[in-house]
Amino acid sequence: MPEARPRSFRFRVGVALALLAAGCGEAVVVGTSVDAPGARVGRTVDPRSLSLASTSDGRTVAWLSLRGTAFRFDVAASDPSRPPTIDVVRGEGGAAIARLTGAWTLDSANPLARVGGVATLRLPSSGASDRPYSIDIAYEGRANRRGARLTVEATLSEFGEVVLGGRAFRYALRDANADGSYADLDHLDFAFDRDGDDGFDGGDGESIDPSEPFDLGTGAFAVRSVSDDGTRVEFVTSSQRANATPFLGRGDVAPSVAGTGIDGRPVSFGTSRGRRTLVVFWASWCHECRDELVEITARWDEFQPGFDGDVVGVTIDTDLAKAQEFARSVGLRFPSLRDGDASHSGWSAPLLTAYGIRSLPAAVIVGADGRVERRRAAVLEFLPAR
């Protein structure tokens, strides 16, 4: 049984510095950073697809350019009976930075190969040395190479601390379009640890849109700028009115749900008190959801009796067939319902909106009294320690 891939991130604790912007009267708060230990994080999964091309020697190659530096991905399958490997190379003739291997998912007609892992690249920095930049890599392809797909996504790896309206918040950044820069606010995931649990779940009202004014309950603020490497963030007070970001935290009443599962059977939770419920949010296109749910399935007999409650899944897949195929492929052991419809789907689906979920995977424990007991970005954090 494969081990769950551990999260490893750089945690940055900033020093808040209040300034007065010259000539504009805005109160500017600048977060600077220092290196510190890692933290639990959630990620908004929005993989970036790379174009694949075949070479004369039987390889499949893709290129990724980050901050003027080119990286090559070599997908090689020397033996048709074995899954391919992926070598990550800097430049045309550089040495391999990482080698990723995978496994076949058996299919009677044509086996599907899945290869994935994390590679840490080095990108140009304003400092004396290149900065590390980690990406998740996922490849899926049939043995005949038709319909192969290679995607990359940046890990959530830059953090800081800031005082807004007299209250200290820790925040987390993610380069949402995996282009190597945090400076583009339109492609930046931004989350605050609002309940002080050292987790940046990206849900329950912890995420903001950095291109719009926001209110965490301490007044209206906006993100004015972020440095290219994400280590410096400037916040300003905003004259524009911002609605307070909903926050479903510990002790709040959780929405109850009754609906039809992806298998056509009734699914409900929270409609009657007396049973704890673990609500697991997932999607078929979320690679980390797959990793976690495979692990949950493998350890189900160990996990389920120890939880002493019900487990219910919620998928934001708009395609029912894809959700059903995903559930079969990971061996899902608990019922799941599909959130939303044609007019309210994806991140605007009713349940995700009610729970404030803005990243996957995500999990919430609703206590027997119907109130939020715990929430985590990772389902695996609810498994008993080995």
MOMO-V803741 format. One record per residue. N is the residue number from 1. RES is the residue in one small letter. PHI is phi in whole degrees, 0 to 359 (NA if undefined). OMEGA is omega in whole degrees, 0 to 359 (999 if undefined). BURIAL is b if it has 16 or more other C-alpha atoms within 10 Angstrom, else e. Layout:
<<N;RES;PHI;OMEGA;BURIAL> <N;RES;PHI;OMEGA;BURIAL>>
This chain:
<<1;m;NA;182;e> <2;p;291;176;e> <3;e;285;175;e> <4;a;295;182;e> <5;r;289;181;e> <6;p;289;173;e> <7;r;276;177;e> <8;s;224;185;e> <9;f;223;171;b> <10;r;270;178;b> <11;f;262;182;b> <12;r;240;177;b> <13;v;256;186;b> <14;g;266;174;b> <15;v;251;183;b> <16;a;285;181;b> <17;l;226;182;e> <18;a;273;180;b> <19;l;229;173;e> <20;l;246;183;e> <21;a;292;185;e> <22;a;297;172;e> <23;g;78;183;e> <24;c;237;175;e> <25;g;75;178;e> <26;e;280;172;e> <27;a;276;184;b> <28;v;253;176;b> <29;v;242;184;b> <30;v;248;175;b> <31;g;262;172;b> <32;t;254;190;b> <33;s;224;172;b> <34;v;223;179;e> <35;d;285;180;e> <36;a;204;183;e> <37;p;297;184;e> <38;g;283;183;e> <39;a;213;177;b> <40;r;285;181;b> <41;v;218;170;b> <42;g;247;181;b> <43;r;226;170;b> <44;t;278;187;b> <45;v;276;181;b> <46;d;218;189;b> <47;p;296;178;b> <48;r;261;182;e> <49;s;278;177;e> <50;l;250;179;e> <51;s;283;180;e> <52;l;257;178;b> <53;a;224;179;e> <54;s;272;178;e> <55;t;250;183;e> <56;s;292;181;e> <57;d;265;173;e> <58;g;91;178;e> <59;r;273;170;b> <60;t;243;189;b> <61;v;235;173;b> <62;a;223;181;b> <63;w;240;176;b> <64;l;225;179;b> <65;s;253;180;e> <66;l;230;177;b> <67;r;51;178;e> <68;g;81;179;e> <69;t;247;183;e> <70;a;263;175;e> <71;f;234;181;b> <72;r;249;177;b> <73;f;248;180;b> <74;d;259;177;b> <75;v;261;186;b> <76;a;239;176;b> <77;a;227;182;b> <78;s;289;180;e> <79;d;239;183;e> <80;p;301;181;e> <81;s;275;182;e> <82;r;241;178;e> <83;p;292;182;b> <84;p;287;171;b> <85;t;245;176;b> <86;i;236;173;b> <87;d;259;176;b> <88;v;259;187;b> <89;v;236;175;b> <90;r;271;179;b> <91;g;77;184;e> <92;e;287;186;e> <93;g;243;183;e> <94;g;283;178;e> <95;a;280;180;e> <96;a;293;177;b> <97;i;278;182;e> <98;a;207;173;b> <99;r;235;182;b> <100;l;248;178;b> <101;t;236;183;b> <102;g;216;183;b> <103;a;209;175;e> <104;w;274;165;b> <105;t;260;190;e> <106;l;293;178;e> <107;d;217;185;e> <108;s;299;182;e> <109;a;270;185;e> <110;n;201;184;e> <111;p;295;180;b> <112;l;255;178;b> <113;a;264;174;b> <114;r;235;178;b> <115;v;233;180;b> <116;g;199;179;b> <117;g;164;182;b> <118;v;246;175;b> <119;a;234;177;b> <120;t;259;181;e> <121;l;261;175;b> <122;r;242;182;b> <123;l;241;178;b> <124;p;302;181;b> <125;s;224;177;e> <126;s;287;180;e> <127;g;277;184;e> <128;a;285;183;e> <129;s;228;178;e> <130;d;297;180;e> <131;r;259;177;e> <132;p;286;180;e> <133;y;215;186;b> <134;s;261;178;b> <135;i;229;170;b> <136;d;271;182;b> <137;i;239;178;b> <138;a;222;179;b> <139;y;234;172;b> <140;e;228;179;b> <141;g;195;176;b> <142;r;282;180;b> <143;a;298;179;b> <144;n;274;177;e> <145;r;69;181;e> <146;r;283;177;e> <147;g;68;180;e> <148;a;295;183;b> <149;r;222;177;b> <150;l;238;180;b> <151;t;232;175;b> <152;v;228;174;b> <153;e;212;181;b> <154;a;282;173;b> <155;t;279;179;b> <156;l;279;194;b> <157;s;223;178;b> <158;e;243;186;b> <159;f;227;177;b> <160;g;198;178;b> <161;e;224;183;b> <162;v;212;175;b> <163;v;255;180;b> <164;l;237;180;b> <165;g;61;177;e> <166;g;86;180;e> <167;r;239;180;e> <168;a;276;177;e> <169;f;232;166;b> <170;r;265;181;b> <171;y;229;181;b> <172;a;225;181;b> <173;l;242;171;b> <174;r;220;177;b> <175;d;284;193;b> <176;a;293;181;b> <177;n;259;174;b> <178;a;51;177;b> <179;d;253;176;b> <180;g;89;182;b> <181;s;227;177;b> <182;y;261;189;b> <183;a;285;183;b> <184;d;276;184;b> <185;l;293;179;b> <186;d;285;180;e> <187;h;229;182;b> <188;l;225;172;b> <189;d;272;187;b> <190;f;223;181;b> <191;a;226;176;b> <192;f;246;173;b> <193;d;274;188;b> <194;r;279;182;b> <195;d;255;174;e> <196;g;67;181;e> <197;d;261;181;e> <198;d;61;176;e> <199;g;239;178;b> <200;f;247;190;b> <201;d;284;181;b> <202;g;73;180;b> <203;g;230;180;b> <204;d;53;177;b> <205;g;80;181;b> <206;e;271;179;b> <207;s;263;173;b> <208;i;231;169;b> <209;d;266;185;b> <210;p;293;179;b> <211;s;269;181;e> <212;e;233;174;e> <213;p;300;181;b> <214;f;220;180;b> <215;d;219;179;b> <216;l;265;182;b> <217;g;96;181;e> <218;t;236;182;e> <219;g;111;183;b> <220;a;275;177;b> <221;f;224;176;b> <222;a;217;173;b> <223;v;272;181;b> <224;r;276;181;b> <225;s;198;176;b> <226;v;226;179;b> <227;s;293;184;e> <228;d;303;181;b> <229;d;267;175;b> <230;g;79;184;b> <231;t;273;180;b> <232;r;228;179;b> <233;v;234;176;b> <234;e;253;174;b> <235;f;255;176;b> <236;v;227;171;b> <237;t;294;184;b> <238;s;245;176;b> <239;s;277;177;e> <240;q;280;178;e> <241;r;287;178;e> <242;a;235;177;b> <243;n;293;178;e> <244;a;301;181;e> <245;t;293;180;b> <246;p;304;182;b> <247;f;220;177;b> <248;l;256;184;b> <249;g;250;181;b> <250;r;301;179;b> <251;g;93;179;e> <252;d;281;179;e> <253;v;289;182;b> <254;a;273;177;b> <255;p;298;176;b> <256;s;268;187;e> <257;v;220;171;e> <258;a;217;182;e> <259;g;194;181;e> <260;t;253;181;e> <261;g;285;181;b> <262;i;292;175;b> <263;d;266;178;e> <264;g;88;181;e> <265;r;265;179;e> <266;p;295;177;e> <267;v;227;178;b> <268;s;210;170;b> <269;f;204;179;b> <270;g;80;181;b> <271;t;280;176;e> <272;s;221;182;e> <273;r;274;176;e> <274;g;112;179;e> <275;r;232;172;b> <276;r;287;180;b> <277;t;224;171;b> <278;l;265;180;b> <279;v;260;184;b> <280;v;250;179;b> <281;f;262;183;b> <282;w;210;174;b> <283;a;208;184;b> <284;s;294;182;b> <285;w;271;181;b> <286;c;269;184;b> <287;h;295;180;b> <288;e;289;173;b> <289;c;301;180;b> <290;r;299;181;b> <291;d;303;184;b> <292;e;289;183;b> <293;l;287;172;b> <294;v;297;179;b> <295;e;294;178;b> <296;i;301;180;b> <297;t;298;181;b> <298;a;296;183;b> <299;r;249;185;e> <300;w;301;182;b> <301;d;295;177;e> <302;e;274;186;e> <303;f;279;191;b> <304;q;299;179;b> <305;p;296;182;e> <306;g;285;181;e> <307;f;284;179;e> <308;d;58;179;e> <309;g;183;179;b> <310;d;264;175;b> <311;v;237;181;b> <312;v;227;179;b> <313;g;257;175;b> <314;v;227;178;b> <315;t;251;177;b> <316;i;259;176;b> <317;d;298;175;b> <318;t;275;180;b> <319;d;261;183;e> <320;l;299;182;e> <321;a;298;179;e> <322;k;292;178;e> <323;a;296;180;b> <324;q;294;179;b> <325;e;295;178;e> <326;f;299;181;b> <327;a;300;178;b> <328;r;292;185;e> <329;s;292;179;e> <330;v;265;180;b> <331;g;69;185;e> <332;l;306;186;b> <333;r;256;180;b> <334;f;229;182;e> <335;p;292;179;b> <336;s;222;175;b> <337;l;245;180;b> <338;r;267;184;b> <339;d;267;173;b> <340;g;99;178;b> <341;d;216;184;e> <342;a;299;183;e> <343;s;267;179;e> <344;h;225;184;e> <345;s;228;180;b> <346;g;60;184;b> <347;w;288;177;b> <348;s;262;180;b> <349;a;298;188;b> <350;p;304;183;b> <351;l;292;178;b> <352;l;298;178;b> <353;t;294;182;b> <354;a;296;180;b> <355;y;271;180;b> <356;g;72;183;b> <357;i;283;179;b> <358;r;229;176;b> <359;s;209;178;b> <360;l;231;355;b> <361;p;287;178;b> <362;a;212;180;b> <363;a;214;180;b> <364;v;226;171;b> <365;i;262;175;b> <366;v;259;183;b> <367;g;289;180;b> <368;a;297;179;b> <369;d;271;178;b> <370;g;83;180;b> <371;r;252;180;b> <372;v;297;181;b> <373;e;259;178;b> <374;r;208;172;b> <375;r;214;181;b> <376;r;214;175;b> <377;a;287;185;b> <378;a;248;176;b> <379;v;298;183;b> <380;l;298;180;b> <381;e;291;177;e> <382;f;268;176;b> <383;l;286;177;b> <384;p;294;180;e> <385;a;292;179;e> <386;r;265;999;e>>
